């Protein structure tokens, strides 16, 4: 009996696209919470130019991540073989996430 060789043509993704789609949703939810808390912290002592700027920056970063995440969720929900996440989209998502975390730290300190 010969061992089964995976040629790539008979790949069964199973539930991996579903798990990945759910991971994108969880990350989007976490980013939403972080953005709301950052905006609240920025405006806690009353509106100031710096606070409003930081809140607006957090919202812009969140919208950038949300755009990439929504596109990826839509691709994964279509069924079939999902396309690979492009380096540009992956970089945008990572940049938005790191920048949002940096803004949150700056607001706390």
Backbone as CSV, one residue per row, in Angstrom:
resi,resn,N_x,N_y,N_z,CA_x,CA_y,CA_z,C_x,C_y,C_z
1,UNK,0.830,-1.167,0.000,0.000,0.000,0.000,0.882,1.240,0.000
2,UNK,0.658,2.129,-0.974,1.448,3.349,-1.073,0.816,4.454,-0.234
3,UNK,1.635,5.263,0.408,1.075,6.388,1.153,0.478,7.407,0.182
4,UNK,-0.564,8.065,0.639,-1.225,9.072,-0.187,-0.318,10.286,-0.320
5,UNK,-0.089,10.717,-1.558,0.729,11.894,-1.790,-0.191,13.054,-2.119
6,UNK,0.010,14.148,-1.437,-0.800,15.334,-1.675,-0.208,16.096,-2.852
7,UNK,-0.939,16.140,-3.948,-0.461,16.821,-5.140,-0.890,18.271,-5.184
8,UNK,-1.724,18.699,-4.270,-2.209,20.072,-4.280,-3.548,20.202,-4.974
9,UNK,-3.837,19.287,-5.896,-5.096,19.344,-6.620,-6.264,18.835,-5.778
10,UNK,-5.978,17.965,-4.831,-7.033,17.370,-4.021,-7.097,17.988,-2.627
11,UNK,-6.659,19.232,-2.515,-6.642,19.912,-1.220,-8.065,20.154,-0.730
12,UNK,-8.315,19.754,0.489,-9.604,20.008,1.124,-9.372,21.013,2.242
13,UNK,-9.794,22.277,2.066,-9.513,23.281,3.094,-10.293,23.061,4.379
14,UNK,-11.307,22.204,4.336,-12.091,21.943,5.543,-12.699,23.220,6.086
15,UNK,-12.532,23.443,7.363,-13.111,24.619,8.005,-12.123,25.777,8.128
16,UNK,-10.946,25.637,7.538,-9.947,26.694,7.685,-10.448,28.053,7.189
17,UNK,-11.092,28.171,6.019,-11.590,29.496,5.611,-12.600,30.069,6.610
18,UNK,-13.424,29.201,7.192,-14.398,29.670,8.177,-13.692,30.177,9.438
19,UNK,-12.690,29.450,9.897,-11.933,29.884,11.085,-11.210,31.199,10.818
20,UNK,-10.652,31.325,9.623,-9.950,32.557,9.264,-10.921,33.730,9.190
21,UNK,-12.087,33.500,8.624,-13.104,34.553,8.547,-13.517,34.991,9.948
22,UNK,-13.708,34.044,10.841,-14.072,34.375,12.215,-12.942,35.116,12.930
23,UNK,-11.701,34.764,12.634,-10.562,35.465,13.232,-10.529,36.924,12.767
24,UNK,-10.830,37.162,11.493,-10.898,38.543,10.995,-12.006,39.307,11.715
25,UNK,-13.133,38.660,11.940,-14.242,39.318,12.658,-13.858,39.646,14.100
26,UNK,-13.207,38.704,14.779,-12.781,38.959,16.167,-11.777,40.096,16.230
27,UNK,-10.851,40.128,15.302,-9.850,41.188,15.289,-10.488,42.538,14.997
28,UNK,-11.477,42.555,14.112,-12.201,43.791,13.824,-12.947,44.268,15.063
29,UNK,-13.562,43.350,15.782,-14.264,43.714,17.013,-13.287,44.267,18.050
30,UNK,-12.133,43.636,18.194,-11.127,44.127,19.145,-10.639,45.517,18.748
31,UNK,-10.451,45.739,17.459,-10.046,47.061,16.983,-11.113,48.108,17.233
32,UNK,-12.366,47.718,17.111,-13.474,48.632,17.382,-13.475,49.049,18.849
33,UNK,-13.306,48.080,19.726,-13.271,48.375,21.160,-12.082,49.271,21.487
34,UNK,-10.919,48.965,20.927,-9.727,49.778,21.180,-9.929,51.207,20.680
35,UNK,-10.573,51.362,19.537,-10.817,52.695,18.989,-11.776,53.488,19.857
36,UNK,-12.840,52.855,20.297,-13.804,53.539,21.162,-13.145,53.956,22.474
37,UNK,-12.370,53.049,23.073,-11.691,53.385,24.325,-10.643,54.472,24.126
38,UNK,-9.940,54.447,23.000,-8.942,55.483,22.720,-9.608,56.834,22.536
39,UNK,-10.726,56.861,21.805,-11.452,58.124,21.622,-11.978,58.641,22.957
40,UNK,-12.470,57.737,23.783,-12.966,58.132,25.106,-11.834,58.704,25.955
41,UNK,-10.671,58.061,25.933,-9.516,58.548,26.687,-9.033,59.896,26.152
42,UNK,-9.075,60.058,24.826,-8.606,61.301,24.222,-9.497,62.474,24.593
43,UNK,-10.774,62.222,24.783,-11.726,63.296,25.060,-12.155,63.338,26.522
44,UNK,-11.508,62.558,27.371,-11.902,62.429,28.776,-11.869,63.755,29.537
45,UNK,-10.833,64.527,29.369,-10.690,65.792,30.094,-11.244,66.974,29.302
46,UNK,-12.194,66.723,28.452,-12.764,67.777,27.607,-12.068,67.800,26.260
47,UNK,-12.761,68.333,25.284,-12.181,68.355,23.945,-11.002,69.330,23.854
48,UNK,-9.922,68.842,23.281,-8.756,69.672,23.001,-8.312,69.344,21.584
49,UNK,-7.493,70.187,21.032,-7.023,69.956,19.659,-6.260,68.632,19.566
50,UNK,-5.426,68.361,20.551,-4.652,67.114,20.554,-5.568,65.906,20.715
51,UNK,-6.519,65.993,21.646,-7.442,64.886,21.871,-8.293,64.584,20.658
52,UNK,-8.796,65.634,20.032,-9.623,65.439,18.833,-8.783,64.870,17.697
53,UNK,-7.539,65.340,17.565,-6.650,64.808,16.521,-6.349,63.332,16.739
54,UNK,-6.081,62.961,17.992,-5.783,61.554,18.298,-7.012,60.673,18.076
55,UNK,-8.178,61.165,18.470,-9.409,60.405,18.261,-9.674,60.224,16.769
56,UNK,-9.456,61.289,16.000,-9.664,61.202,14.545,-8.661,60.242,13.909
57,UNK,-7.414,60.269,14.375,-6.403,59.356,13.856,-6.770,57.909,14.162
58,UNK,-7.213,57.653,15.387,-7.639,56.295,15.757,-8.795,55.829,14.876
59,UNK,-9.741,56.706,14.629,-10.884,56.345,13.771,-10.436,56.071,12.339
60,UNK,-9.513,56.880,11.828,-9.014,56.665,10.467,-8.272,55.329,10.361
61,UNK,-7.455,55.012,11.355,-6.741,53.734,11.349,-7.713,52.565,11.440
62,UNK,-8.731,52.719,12.270,-9.742,51.672,12.398,-10.472,51.470,11.076
63,UNK,-10.820,52.569,10.399,-11.501,52.458,9.102,-10.604,51.778,8.061
64,UNK,-9.300,52.069,8.102,-8.373,51.393,7.187,-8.347,49.893,7.427
65,UNK,-8.253,49.497,8.688,-8.262,48.072,9.008,-9.602,47.445,8.645
66,UNK,-10.687,48.142,8.942,-12.023,47.630,8.654,-12.205,47.377,7.158
67,UNK,-11.672,48.255,6.331,-11.763,48.083,4.880,-11.074,46.803,4.435
68,UNK,-9.854,46.597,4.907,-9.112,45.382,4.544,-9.821,44.144,5.086
69,UNK,-10.255,44.200,6.336,-10.906,43.043,6.955,-12.211,42.694,6.252
70,UNK,-13.000,43.711,5.916,-14.273,43.442,5.243,-14.042,42.793,3.882
71,UNK,-13.050,43.268,3.154,-12.726,42.677,1.850,-12.319,41.218,2.026
72,UNK,-11.502,40.942,3.044,-11.043,39.566,3.262,-12.181,38.660,3.720
73,UNK,-13.032,39.161,4.590,-14.181,38.382,5.056,-15.090,38.041,3.887
74,UNK,-15.294,39.003,3.004,-16.151,38.770,1.843,-15.567,37.686,0.935
75,UNK,-14.249,37.724,0.709,-13.597,36.708,-0.127,-13.727,35.330,0.509
76,UNK,-13.532,35.255,1.821,-13.618,33.966,2.504,-15.043,33.434,2.579
77,UNK,-16.028,34.322,2.528,-17.426,33.899,2.610,-17.972,33.398,1.280
78,UNK,-17.296,33.705,0.199,-17.786,33.320,-1.126,-17.749,31.815,-1.358
79,UNK,-16.974,31.102,-0.584,-16.857,29.655,-0.774,-15.840,29.359,-1.858
80,UNK,-15.592,28.116,-2.065,-14.590,27.726,-3.045,-13.190,28.009,-2.527
81,UNK,-12.259,28.072,-3.421,-10.861,28.315,-3.081,-10.638,29.812,-2.904
82,UNK,-10.369,30.285,-1.673,-10.151,31.720,-1.471,-8.823,32.159,-2.079
83,UNK,-8.802,33.395,-2.545,-7.564,33.943,-3.080,-6.625,34.264,-1.917
84,UNK,-5.365,34.336,-2.223,-4.348,34.631,-1.220,-4.408,36.111,-0.863
85,UNK,-4.212,36.422,0.411,-4.156,37.800,0.859,-2.904,38.443,0.262
86,UNK,-3.086,39.576,-0.410,-1.944,40.224,-1.050,-1.031,40.849,-0.002
87,UNK,0.248,40.963,-0.307,1.164,41.609,0.637,0.741,43.056,0.956
88,UNK,0.180,43.738,-0.012,-0.265,45.118,0.213,-1.371,45.172,1.264
89,UNK,-2.354,44.271,1.145,-3.452,44.243,2.112,-2.965,43.775,3.491
90,UNK,-2.089,42.795,3.496,-1.541,42.318,4.771,-0.738,43.421,5.457
91,UNK,0.048,44.139,4.675,0.830,45.241,5.220,-0.043,46.364,5.755
92,UNK,-1.122,46.667,5.036,-2.054,47.700,5.479,-2.705,47.306,6.798
93,UNK,-3.153,46.058,6.888,-3.780,45.586,8.129,-2.797,45.638,9.292
94,UNK,-1.570,45.198,9.065,-0.556,45.215,10.127,-0.209,46.646,10.527
95,UNK,-0.051,47.521,9.548,0.277,48.921,9.836,-0.824,49.595,10.648
96,UNK,-2.069,49.392,10.252,-3.195,49.982,10.985,-3.262,49.453,12.412
97,UNK,-3.020,48.167,12.588,-3.078,47.560,13.918,-1.978,48.110,14.824
98,UNK,-0.757,48.153,14.321,0.363,48.643,15.119,0.205,50.139,15.412
99,UNK,-0.220,50.905,14.416,-0.401,52.343,14.615,-1.520,52.626,15.619
100,UNK,-2.597,51.857,15.566,-3.691,52.030,16.532,-3.211,51.706,17.945
101,UNK,-2.428,50.653,18.089,-1.871,50.311,19.407,-0.925,51.406,19.897
102,UNK,-0.135,51.964,18.992,0.773,53.051,19.366,0.007,54.276,19.822
103,UNK,-1.065,54.609,19.121,-1.907,55.747,19.527,-2.517,55.499,20.906
104,UNK,-2.958,54.280,21.145,-3.560,53.954,22.433,-2.543,54.110,23.565
105,UNK,-1.321,53.653,23.336,-0.281,53.793,24.348,0.032,55.268,24.588
106,UNK,0.100,56.042,23.502,0.384,57.477,23.635,-0.717,58.175,24.431
107,UNK,-1.940,57.750,24.266,-3.053,58.367,25.007,-3.004,58.022,26.479
108,UNK,-2.542,56.831,26.798,-2.482,56.405,28.189,-1.349,57.108,28.938
109,UNK,-0.243,57.293,28.256,0.923,57.917,28.904,0.786,59.385,28.878
